[in-house]
Amino acid sequence: MDAMRLILASRRALAGSGEEREIMTEAWQAQALAQAIGSRLAVSGPPELRGEALGLTELAGRGCGVLGAPQLDVGALRASQLTELGDARQTLLGLGGLLGEVGIALVGLASAADDQTTYWQCMEAIDAAEESRDRVREMLRRLAVREAAVPEREAG
């Protein structure tokens, strides 16, 4: 399945989650998807993005580790369904939006947490989502620089 369809499925699932465990599961799914997209970009994406994509893979992996792996069947793991990235810019825009929504959902969860463990788990997961989102923004910036340079090369 292409990355944008998986991102949209993740956004819908996150928006439809209400209980603590569901939100944590969807946050984990989003980080796992970010890790898979980062890995794919690091291997076959534009050369300008490969270093940042590797960083995204590491940060998203940390986000998964903080949240702990949910009880999912292999078929329910969206990241395992990734078959193609499509347009890198569109994929990164969608992923950045998803990571932002994950952060917002986790802030709400942390605010309502009854115990310190859940609170701090959410706080660490928020940090990981924001750091992942920062990597996505940097990759979008690099793509913009690359796209701006192409017309200059063609004109010169």
Protein Blocks (a to p, Z undefined) as FASTA:
>chain_A
ZZklmmmmmmmmmmmpmbfklmmmmmmmmmmmmmmmmmmmmmmmcfklmmmmmmmmmmmm
mmmmmnopadddfklmmklmpmbgbjmklmmmmmmmmmmmmmmmmmmmmmmpcbfklmmm
mmmmmmmmmmmmmmmmmmmmmmmmmmmmmmmmmmZZ
